[in-house]
């Protein structure tokens, strides 16, 4: 813990005082034979007596000591070549000057050290917190990161929030690998249940187009460790070249097809939930709104991002419950934005945006750029209001995109 400013001042003053007390005997011994002998166990009464007779030193007969500690005179060895009776030697300023100079230098040095210490900004040089019971130190972690995970991760940085969780990038201490760590925003019971539900769906999905989960833990706190990717699809500049956009859309469709075939739907496909590898391979993340196909009889409105919402998410009484075709609609919205630079529906208010999703038909992508005409049938079918008019599976959508790419001469597909 960092000392308070007052504590720092007291510590510095004590250091200066101790330095002076330690160096004072040395200073007197350096003064030569004219000074009184030093005793580690000097009697305080002798010190007091000496302080009351400042001129006693000059009246002491040659060869006699002023020390009253033993009740008698103590012989003092006379240095060779010196006259013990010379009044100009014993007790003179010139005889003591080396010791006093050394003491003065110590005090000046201490004063300089004290001034430097007090001038130093609080906390300077103390940015590391020592781990109790260990011999290593670690930097402070950002707010919101559980201190219980401090010994597991280093170099922690906040990445963002998704659903009911916060995501941090971190380096594992055991092998130095950078990973993403997701923890609940709060630790109440309802949040914990939702968080663990997301992990239950996610941890069993292993696919090149789905962010990989390394481990799911509830101790010492609930957290998930997963693959770290620094960029989202929402962060790249749009519109993208048609070939790039098509490859990304096909990858998302492949990841969704894999999840759907295992009974899991996402229900919140949007650019912010698509992470990108260095080669722009898309990976679906944040399965917090996911559910199983068996439980889609529940028509209550779940949380979602309105700009990418399917009609059945807004008006389930009219369009039916959410299912795999909900993900297909949302992928159509993302694909539309990738090639045109904007979502198909836009409004200044939530009510107007919801009304447009339910009733309006957006212009085809080719209305923005004529070269997109070949994408019109694919994207507009994804955006059909009625789920029965859309692609009926993500695998079917993936096949349609890849067929178009091959026809256009894309050699990246195998």
Buried (B, 14 or more C-beta within 10 A) or exposed (E): EEEEEEEBBEEBBEBBEEBBEEBBBBBBEBBBBBBBBEEEEBEEEBEEEBEEEEEEBEEBEEEEBBBBBEEEBBEBEEEEEEEBEEEEBBBBEEBBBEBBEBBEEBBEEBEEBBEEBEEEEEEEEEEEBEEEEEEEEBEEBEEEBBEEBBBBBBBBEBBEEBBBBBBBBBBBBEEEEBBBBBBBBEEEEEBBEBBBBBBBBBBEBEBEBBBBBBEBEEEEEBBBBBBBBEEBBBEBEBBBEBEBBBBBBBBBBBBBBBBBEEEBBBBBBBBBBBBBBEEBBBBBBBBBBBBEBEEBEEBEEBEBBEBBBBBBBBBBEEBBBBBBBBBBBBBBBBBBBBBBEEBBBEBEEEEEBBBBBBEEEBEBBBEBBEEBEBBBEBBBBBBBBEBEEBBBBBBBBBBBBBEBBEEEEBEEEE
